[in-house]
Amino acid sequence: MKLTFILLFVSFMQVSASLYSQDARVSIQVKETLIEDVFQLIEQQTNYVFVYNHEQVSKVGKISAEFKDQCVAEVLDICLKGSGLRYELLENTIIIRQAGERVQSDKELKGRVIKGVVTDTKKGPIPGVTVLVKGTTLGVVTDVSGKYRLTLPKEQKDISLIFSFVGMKTQVIKLGEQDTLNVVLEEDIADLDEVVVRAYGTQNKREMISAISSVKAEDMKELPAASIASMLQGRLAGVNIIQQSGAPGSASVIAVRGFNSLLVDGASDGQPLWVVDGVPMHSFVSPVTGTNTLADLDPSMIESVEVLKDAAAASIYGSRAGNGVILVTTKKGKEGKAVFSANVSYTLAQLMEYPVQTGGRMERWLDLLMARNYRGNISDYSDFDVYKQHYPTSYEDVWNTNGAYDSFWGSGRESDVYLNYKLQDSLDPYYNSETNWYKYAFRTGKVLNANIQASGGSDKFQYMVGIGYYDEKGIMVNSGYSRANLISNLTAQLTKKIKLDTRIYLSYVDRTMNKAVKNVMDKSRYEKMSVDPKSQPTYIAGTKELEEEMLQRVHDLRDRTDDYRAMVSVFGRYEILKGLSFSASAGIDFSQGNKNLFTPSTMDEKYHENKSEGAISRTIALSTDELLEYDLTIKEKHKFNVLLGLNITKDQYFYIGGYGKNGASDNVYYYDPGKAPSIVDHGKNGNEQWVSTTTYSSDFSEKIMVSYFGRLGYNFKQRYLFETTFRRDGSSTFGEGNRWANFPSVAVGWAFSEEPFMKWANWLNWGKLRASYGTSGQIFTDAYLAHGLMQVSKNGFNGNAAVSTNTPISPNLTWEKTEQYDIGLDMDMFNYRLNFKLDYYYKYTSGLIYNIGLPSAGQMYPFPRRTENCMEISNEGIELELTGDILRESKVSWRTKFNIARNWNRLEKTNNNKDLADHIIGRPVNGIYVYASDGFYESEDEIPRYYTANGAEVFMGGVATDRGISGYVGYYNLKDLNGDNQIWTDDKYFAGSALPLAHGGWVHELKWKGFELNLLFVYTLGRKILNGRIMSLNSPGPKMFDYRKYRFWTAPGCDANLPRIGTSVDYLFDSNIEKVNSMSLKQITLGYDLPKVIAAKIGFKGVRFFATGENLFYWSNYSGENPEVINVYTGLDQGGEYPLPRKWTLGLTLNF
């Protein structure tokens, strides 16, 4: 029965396919078009494939016709009328031949029979190879054993056979007198012959023996992103890119093979080194504008990005490569006619979801619940042993019981009773509205992205010039980011031996980032509005703040910044002898940030004074390189590469800034100190004193580094590979005896697939083992951390200026060094359908600097701390990357790329090998430490207490004292883990890491008849998040939570997951820890390439339409909002982050 069903099903599908082919209809409009182009248009709209003799078809004249929803047969009848050609439909194949010509059978031919076997280089048979007689439609296909048999026309002379198969190089063989022809097809290894950019040069992918991940421009197109970092997310194994803010122009956190820094002020920031066209780039968040400097780069101008992950690849950059190296190569001109490309897209962005808010009737219900619990404790528990604490019975009694404040009665004044009047006033419109503050603070964002590029040239001169414009209006009101940029890459072959390259990249960035964003985000969790603020001002019930003032924090604050960036480099190469060349380059990376922040007086709730702030920062990085390189190949077997180099870099940083208060008007955004009056500083203690209205500060730093480096590479037949590098760095940031450090590396590789004993493995196309060891480093960001700083004071001796030490000298500070081991396996299998990459690495970083506290002993220790190289960290991990061509032999192609990485991060050593408060030896650096709880205190007897000298019993009352932390009935029952009979910081335990157990991405690329669909999924597994927002749930007032999801303690024995409502939860407990798994559809793009025939008729070489969605969906088990924006270093979710927007984009690309 099953077999019958299967046969019927297959027959039905065949009949359906046949009927579909017969009924296939097309709509075509052509004018003076070749018949072959018409065939191509029909193929694009149907499943048909045309087979024809080019010489016969080329004699047909050009066609002009229009067909609207006509069947294919009708179209061919008209197009071939009078041509002497006819067509024949065989399933999904259309054969075009001369009228009267027919396909002859073998018996009719009675000609010459040719047979043979088609195999690969390992003598494995290849089924499905097309064997075609050149210039005819006569051909066969090899069987499962790779065999074929072909009968040739008796009268045909000078016959050539074409052997073709997807993934193999096509061969055309001219027949001799032989009747047996066996053919060996070679793999089409274009991917392996691909040239990959590496440090100070390029390398064939076959010869690469280091861990380098690469992304090409084709993979990054059609995403209107402000920063290249966001475009790399999820595409590279072992590269964790976290977009912690959706604010326009914001920075991403990038970790290459784990976090390798303690983020100490003045030390390394833990981010990789970026090198653009050979020039190291300053990549940081501007201290003045807050802009991510990587956002200065226009992604549309980039040709490729390579990430150097292991020491063998990165060690040649020495002391700056400890966190990995990212090489960015911009587009260059190519020989040929001028090619223009224009791209424009428009994006709409929205908040992914509005958080649930508890307000109005729900808040009234919550307050009543709190009041019932409060009064219930008074009437029911005050006379029992369950809970003896006395509650005040009136507002006057507040001062006699709880001090200055009570959650029910307020501050002890009749006018300040907090809850009772609210609970009784059911007519208050505040309790009958559901105002969501997010809807006032957020809007529909818009992005316009446009660029145009021109490239071309001759064999002597090539050029690439491009301009771009990006303008984003953020989803939060009064936030935005715009960028204008220009790129010029010129290459000139001045003589046969001299080549000159110049690179110029200029950008201007204007950013608006409201400093009130976080305040509004925080306030929106606590406040609600009773009426529309546009109609009338009213006070929010229970607060002192005008509701419309909250919106002024978003709309009226003027926060404007702009950045200027110029990256210029000149590269010259002179070929001394064949294979021997000398090159020199010089580059500059200049950036300047300007800031103007004006706070109107309406935002100063106490003194009503406006404030104008301004600052300018400037960074200049100068770099020169001199390289001597020699390439030698002996008998096409032995290949040598030698590189010697010298690098000198000089970095300068300049800052000037200040602010003025109490300007003449809120309509004047700039401050004139000569016209502003002095103001009164009321001070912390309320003491009035006249002070200056202005402040001013400036800073300057400079550091220089000189480096010598070299590289030696050798391979034998691309089978046995060896490479070693060495770099010696000298830096001005260190003391006399520690200025120089060495960074060597060595790597070996073995292409085992090329060994004779591997010929049996027909499934293996390419396989390589590689191993490497090397050292790299991290250099301080503070130029004078080791030298100390002096300060000048006016209050010196006898009214003269005095100079004193501001920060201590640390002459023994030395380099932070990372040793790294790497073992990798690369394989291509199943006719290059599956690519497999597996890497294991171990990194050990020593000499990490840390601030060590000093005891206070008069003048013996004038500073509270000193900086030492005393910490050590290890990172161990596994990376897996799979690339598969699921479909590639049909009109539908489907390629998928999957990567996953697992990292184990550990703190190995401290200054005295003892655990620190937030750094425990053997635990991750990004650990989370909390108090352990076991339910709730159900009775007073469970609460820790102590006795005074008079024997009085004192409860610790749920506050921190020198005796520890305690609680009250309905509060968390805390565990005394160290057994010292008190709850204090020593009782915190390691509850997990903010770093995920695994992370990665999954890419899908599908193509069909000019359509292309790309999907990118990004995921993290096993990340621990500390939900700090829950801490505010128990206090009164509206929140950004749905209270119906939680169960509060109400009475002994109740089923609760949160403490008694109305209490303050001030500490972090294990009950707030969540183990989070998440996955997001980060990007989806649907593109369509207009057929070239149609594009040519409207004057273009190519026309492409595309639609893109970003952050469309995310799936997570986290109880809060999108977990991606949560701090990856602490894992603490406190709210207030700028959320990631959901974006929809429509775009057009024109090539002409």
C-alpha positions, 0 to 999 in steps of 0.5 A, spaced: 500 500 500 505 504 501 509 503 495 503 504 491 502 511 494 509 513 493 508 511 486 502 515 485 505 521 488 511 521 484 507 520 478 502 526 480 508 530 481 511 528 474 504 530 471 503 536 475 510 538 472 509 537 465 502 541 466 506 546 469 511 547 463 505 546 458 501 552 461 507 556 463 506 563 461 511 569 460 510 577 460 516 580 455 517 586 452 523 587 447 526 592 442 531 590 437 533 584 442 537 578 440 533 571 440 538 569 445 537 574 450 529 572 449 531 565 451 534 568 457 528 572 459 524 566 458 528 562 463 528 567 468 520 567 468 519 559 467 523 553 469 525 552 462 532 551 460 534 552 452 539 548 448 541 550 442 547 551 437 549 558 437 551 559 430 544 557 428 541 561 433 546 567 431 543 568 424 536 570 427 535 577 426 533 582 432 526 582 435 521 587 437 515 585 440 511 585 446 508 579 450 503 579 456 501 573 459 502 569 453 504 561 453 511 560 452 509 556 445 506 562 443 512 566 444 517 562 440 512 561 434 512 568 433 520 569 435 522 563 430 517 565 425 521 565 418 528 563 421 528 556 419 528 554 426 523 550 430 523 548 437 521 542 441 519 541 448 522 535 452 519 536 460 523 542 462 528 543 456 527 546 450 531 544 444 532 549 438 534 546 431 534 547 424 527 545 421 527 538 419 533 536 423 531 531 429 535 527 434 537 521 431 538 514 435 544 510 436 541 505 431 540 511 426 547 514 427 551 508 426 557 512 427 563 512 432 562 510 439 566 513 444 566 511 451 570 512 458 570 514 465 570 521 468 573 521 475 576 526 480 584 527 482 583 522 487 580 517 482 573 517 484 568 516 479 563 523 478 556 521 476 552 527 473 557 530 468 555 533 462 559 530 456 557 534 450 559 535 443 562 542 442 557 546 437 551 541 437 546 539 442 548 532 442 550 529 449 550 524 455 550 524 462 555 520 466 552 514 470 553 513 478 559 509 476 562 515 472 561 512 466 559 515 459 557 512 452 556 517 446 555 515 439 558 520 434 555 523 427 559 519 422 560 524 417 562 529 423 570 531 423 574 535 428 570 533 434 571 536 441 568 534 447 566 538 453 566 535 460 562 540 465 560 539 472 558 544 478 564 545 482 569 542 477 573 545 472 570 545 465 575 541 460 574 541 452 578 535 449 579 534 442 578 527 440 583 523 436 583 516 433 581 513 440 575 510 442 576 510 449 577 517 453 577 517 460 577 524 463 580 527 470 576 533 472 580 538 477 576 541 483 575 548 481 578 551 488 577 558 487 575 559 494 582 556 496 586 560 491 583 567 494 587 572 497 586 574 504 589 580 507 594 579 513 598 584 517 603 587 512 601 584 506 596 578 503 597 571 502 594 565 498 588 562 502 592 555 501 598 557 505 595 560 510 596 557 517 593 562 522 586 563 525 583 569 520 576 570 519 574 574 513 568 578 511 567 581 504 563 587 501 558 582 498 556 579 505 555 587 508 551 590 502 544 593 503 545 594 510 544 602 512 548 601 518 552 607 521 558 603 524 561 597 521 562 593 527 554 592 527 555 589 520 560 584 523 555 581 528 554 574 528 558 573 522 565 571 525 566 565 529 570 567 536 568 574 535 563 577 540 560 583 538 554 586 543 550 592 541 549 595 548 545 601 545 540 603 540 542 610 540 545 613 533 552 613 533 553 609 539 559 604 540 559 596 540 563 592 545 567 587 541 571 581 544 576 577 540 576 570 543 574 572 550 575 578 555 582 580 556 582 586 560 580 588 567 578 595 565 582 599 569 583 607 568 589 608 564 590 601 562 587 597 556 580 598 554 580 591 552 578 593 545 582 590 538 586 594 534 583 597 528 588 597 522 585 601 516 589 600 509 595 599 513 594 605 518 592 603 525 586 607 527 584 610 534 578 606 535 574 609 542 568 612 544 570 620 544 571 623 551 567 629 549 562 627 544 560 620 546 561 618 539 564 611 537 569 613 532 568 607 528 562 610 526 566 615 522 567 609 517 562 608 511 561 601 511 559 602 503 566 604 502 569 597 505 572 591 500 573 586 506 574 585 513 579 580 516 580 579 524 586 576 526 585 572 532 591 567 534 598 570 536 601 567 529 597 572 525 597 578 530 603 578 534 607 582 528 603 588 531 606 586 538 604 590 544 597 592 541 595 586 539 593 583 545 585 583 544 586 581 537 587 585 530 581 587 525 584 589 518 579 594 514 581 594 506 577 600 503 575 599 495 580 600 490 580 602 483 580 596 477 583 597 470 577 598 465 572 603 463 569 607 468 564 604 473 559 608 477 555 605 482 549 609 486 546 606 492 540 610 496 535 607 501 530 609 506 529 606 513 523 607 518 525 605 525 520 603 531 521 601 538 521 594 538 515 594 544 513 598 549 514 596 556 508 594 560 507 599 565 503 599 572 499 605 573 492 607 574 487 602 576 493 597 577 497 602 581 491 603 586 490 596 587 497 595 588 497 601 593 491 598 597 494 591 597 500 595 600 496 598 605 492 592 607 498 588 608 501 594 612 495 595 617 494 588 617 501 587 620 499 592 625 492 589 627 494 582 627 501 581 628 503 587 633 501 583 639 504 576 637 511 573 636 510 573 629 513 580 628 513 585 634 515 591 630 511 597 632 508 601 626 506 608 627 499 610 628 499 617 626 503 622 622 505 625 629 507 618 631 512 617 625 518 621 629 517 617 635 517 610 631 521 610 624 525 616 624 523 621 619 519 617 614 514 612 614 512 608 607 504 610 609 504 616 613 510 620 609 515 624 613 511 626 619 507 632 617 500 632 616 501 635 609 505 629 607 501 623 608 503 619 603 498 613 601 492 615 605 489 620 601 491 617 595 487 610 597 481 614 599 480 618 592 477 614 587 475 620 583 483 622 582 484 622 574 491 619 576 487 613 577 483 612 571 489 613 566 494 609 563 499 614 560 505 610 557 511 615 558 515 611 552 510 614 547 511 621 549 519 620 549 519 615 543 518 616 535 518 613 529 526 614 527 528 615 520 534 613 516 537 616 509 543 613 506 546 615 500 552 614 496 555 614 489 562 611 487 566 611 481 572 606 479 576 605 473 583 606 470 588 603 465 594 599 466 598 605 469 593 608 473 587 606 477 582 610 481 576 609 486 572 615 488 566 615 493 562 620 497 556 618 502 551 621 506 548 618 512 542 621 516 539 618 522 533 620 526 533 616 533 527 613 535 528 617 542 526 624 541 532 629 540 537 624 538 540 623 531 546 622 528 549 624 521 555 623 517 558 625 510 564 622 508 569 622 502 574 617 500 579 617 494 584 611 493 589 612 487 594 607 484 599 609 479 604 605 476 609 610 475 615 606 472 616 598 471 619 598 478 615 604 482 608 604 484 605 609 488 598 608 492 594 614 496 588 613 500 584 619 503 578 618 507 574 624 510 568 624 514 564 629 518 559 627 523 554 631 527 550 627 533 545 629 537 544 625 544 540 627 549 543 627 556 536 626 559 535 620 556 537 615 561 533 620 566 527 619 562 528 612 561 528 611 569 523 616 570 518 612 566 518 607 570 516 611 576 511 616 574 505 617 570 501 622 567 494 624 569 492 629 563 496 630 556 501 635 558 499 640 552 493 641 555 494 644 562 499 643 568 498 639 573 502 635 579 503 628 579 499 625 585 504 624 590 510 627 587 513 634 587 514 635 579 510 638 574 509 632 569 510 636 563 517 638 566 519 630 564 518 631 557 522 638 557 528 633 559 527 630 552 525 636 548 529 642 551 536 640 552 540 642 547 546 637 546 550 638 540 556 635 538 560 634 531 566 630 529 571 631 524 576 625 521 581 625 516 585 619 515 591 619 509 596 615 507 601 614 502 604 608 500 610 607 495 613 600 492 620 599 489 622 593 485 629 592 486 630 585 483 625 580 481 622 578 488 625 583 492 622 590 493 622 595 498 616 599 500 615 605 505 608 608 507 606 614 512 599 615 515 596 620 519 589 619 523 586 626 525 580 627 529 577 632 533 570 632 537 567 639 539 561 639 544 556 644 546 551 642 551 546 647 554 541 646 560 536 651 560 534 654 567 527 650 567 531 644 568 534 646 575 529 644 580 533 648 586 536 654 583 533 655 576 540 657 573 542 655 566 548 652 564 553 652 558 558 647 557 563 646 551 569 642 550 574 640 544 578 634 544 583 632 538 587 626 537 593 625 532 596 619 530 602 619 526 605 612 523 611 610 518 613 603 516 619 601 512 618 594 509 623 590 505 620 583 502 623 578 498 619 572 495 623 566 492 620 560 489 625 554 487 622 549 482 615 550 483 616 546 490 619 551 495 617 557 496 620 563 501 617 569 504 622 574 508 619 581 511 623 586 515 620 592 517 621 598 521 615 602 524 614 609 528 608 611 531 606 618 535 600 619 538 598 626 541 591 628 545 589 635 546 583 637 551 580 643 553 573 644 556 569 648 561 562 651 563 559 657 565 552 658 569 547 663 570 547 666 563 543 671 561 537 667 557 535 660 556 535 663 548 542 664 548 546 657 548 553 660 549 556 663 555 560 670 555 563 670 562 564 677 562 557 679 562 554 673 567 553 675 574 557 671 580 552 666 583 551 664 590 553 657 591 549 654 597 554 648 598 552 641 601 551 644 608 547 650 605 552 655 607 552 661 602 558 663 598 560 667 592 564 663 587 566 664 580 561 662 575 566 659 570 570 653 570 576 651 565 580 645 564 585 642 559 590 636 558 595 634 553 599 627 552 604 624 547 607 618 547 611 615 542 613 607 540 618 605 535 618 597 533 622 593 529 619 586 526 620 581 521 617 575 518 619 568 515 615 564 511 616 557 507 612 552 504 613 545 500 608 544 495 603 548 499 603 541 503 608 543 509 608 550 511 612 554 516 612 561 519 615 565 524 614 572 526 618 577 531 617 584 533 620 588 538 617 594 541 619 600 545 614 605 548 615 612 552 609 610 556 614 606 561 620 607 565 627 607 564 628 599 565 622 597 562 621 600 555 622 594 550 619 588 550 619 582 545 613 579 541 615 572 537 610 567 534 611 561 530 606 557 526 606 550 522 601 547 517 600 540 514 595 540 508 594 532 509 589 532 504 595 532 499 599 526 501 599 520 497 596 516 502 589 520 503 587 518 495 582 513 498 578 519 501 574 521 495 569 525 500 575 530 502 577 535 497 582 539 502 584 538 509 589 542 513 592 542 520 595 548 523 598 549 530 601 556 533 604 559 539 606 566 540 605 572 544 602 579 544 601 585 548 597 591 551 599 598 552 596 603 556 592 608 554 594 613 559 601 616 557 604 617 564 601 612 568 608 610 569 611 616 570 606 620 575 603 627 574 604 633 577 599 639 579 600 646 580 596 650 586 595 657 587 595 656 594 603 655 595 608 658 600 607 666 601 602 666 595 606 663 590 604 657 586 606 651 588 607 644 584 606 637 588 605 630 586 598 628 583 599 621 582 604 617 584 610 614 580 610 607 578 617 606 574 616 598 575 610 598 571 611 594 565 608 590 559 601 586 559 603 580 555 599 575 552 601 568 551 597 564 546 596 557 543 592 555 537 590 548 534 586 548 528 583 544 523 580 546 516 577 541 511 573 542 504 568 536 503 563 533 498 566 536 492 567 543 496 559 543 498 561 543 506 567 547 509 569 545 516 573 549 521 575 548 528 579 551 533 582 550 540 586 556 543 588 558 550 590 565 552 594 567 558 595 574 560 600 576 565 602 583 568 595 586 568 595 592 571 590 594 577 590 599 583 592 596 589 589 600 596 594 603 600 593 604 608 593 611 611 599 613 615 600 620 615 605 622 610 608 615 609 602 613 604 600 620 601 596 616 595 590 612 597 593 607 592 598 605 587 598 601 580 601 594 579 602 589 574 599 584 579 593 580 575 593 574 571 587 572 566 586 566 562 581 565 556 580 558 553 576 556 548 573 552 542 570 555 535 566 551 530 565 554 523 561 550 518 559 553 511 555 549 506 552 549 499 545 545 500 543 547 493 548 549 488 546 545 481 539 548 480 536 554 479 535 555 486 542 556 490 542 555 498 548 557 502 548 557 509 554 559 514 553 557 522 558 559 527 559 557 535 564 559 540 565 557 547 570 561 552 572 559 559 574 566 562 578 565 569 582 570 574 588 566 575 592 571 580 591 577 584 597 581 587 597 577 594 593 571 591 587 572 595 580 573 593 578 580 592 571 583 593 569 582 586 574 578 583 575 571 585 581 567 583 578 561 579 572 565 577 570 569 571 572 576 571 565 578 569 562 574 575 556 576 579 556 575 586 550 575 590 547 573 597 544 567 598 536 566 600 532 561 602 525 563 602 522 569 607 523 570 614 516 567 616 517 569 624 521 574 628 525 568 631 528 567 624 531 574 624 538 575 626 539 579 632 544 582 637 544 584 644 546 591 647 551 591 653 544 592 657 542 586 655 536 589 650 534 585 644 535 589 637 533 587 631 538 589 625 532 591 621 534 590 614 539 595 613 546 595 613 550 596 619 557 594 622 554 588 624 551 586 618 545 585 614 538 583 616 531 583 615 524 583 617 518 578 617 516 577 609 523 579 607 528 574 604 531 569 609 539 570 608 544 564 608 550 565 613 555 562 608 561 563 612 558 561 619 560 568 622 553 569 625 552 575 621 550 577 614 555 581 610 559 581 604 563 575 605 557 571 605 556 573 597 557 567 593 559 566 585 552 565 582 555 565 574 558 569 569 555 575 565 559 572 559 555 567 555 556 559 555 556 560 547 555 565 542 555 565 534 551 566 528 547 563 523 547 566 515 542 563 510 543 565 502 538 563 497 538 565 490 533 564 485 532 567 478 535 574 480 532 574 487 536 573 493 534 572 500 539 573 506 537 572 513 542 573 519 540 570 526 545 571 532 544 567 539 547 567 546 546 561 550 547 560 558 548 568 560 547 570 567 543 576 568 542 580 574 535 583 574 536 589 578 529 592 576 526 587 581 529 591 586 524 596 586 518 592 585 516 592 592 516 600 593 510 604 592 508 607 586 508 605 578 513 601 575 515 598 568 512 592 570 506 587 570 505 586 577 500 580 575 506 576 574 509 576 581 507 573 588 508 578 594 509 575 601 503 576 605 502 571 610 506 566 613 506 560 609 504 563 603 506 562 596 511 568 594 517 569 590 518 576 592 518 579 599 512 583 602 510 589 598 511 596 601 518 594 603 525 596 600 529 591 597 536 594 597 541 588 596 542 583 590 540 576 591 540 570 588 533 570 586 534 575 582 539 571 577 536 569 571 540 564 566 538 567 559 538 564 552 536 568 546 536 569 539 534 574 534 533 575 527 538 580 526 537 582 519 533 579 513 534 582 506 530 581 500 534 583 493 532 583 486 536 584 480 533 586 474 535 582 468 541 585 464 537 586 458 532 590 461 537 594 465 541 595 459 534 598 455 534 603 461 541 605 460 544 601 466 549 595 467 545 593 473 539 595 477 537 592 484 532 593 488 532 591 496 528 591 502 531 589 509 529 588 516 533 589 522 532 587 529 525 584 527 524 579 532 528 576 538 526 570 542 528 570 550 527 567 556 529 573 560 523 576 564 525 583 562 527 587 555 531 585 550 537 582 554 542 584 548 543 591 551 544 589 558 552 590 560 556 585 558 561 586 564 557 586 570 550 583 567 546 588 571 540 590 568 538 597 572 534 599 566 535 606 562 538 603 556 537 606 549 533 600 546 535 597 540 530 599 534 526 595 529 528 597 522 525 596 515 529 599 509 527 600 502 533 601 497 535 601 490 542 600 487 544 602 480 550 600 476 552 604 470 
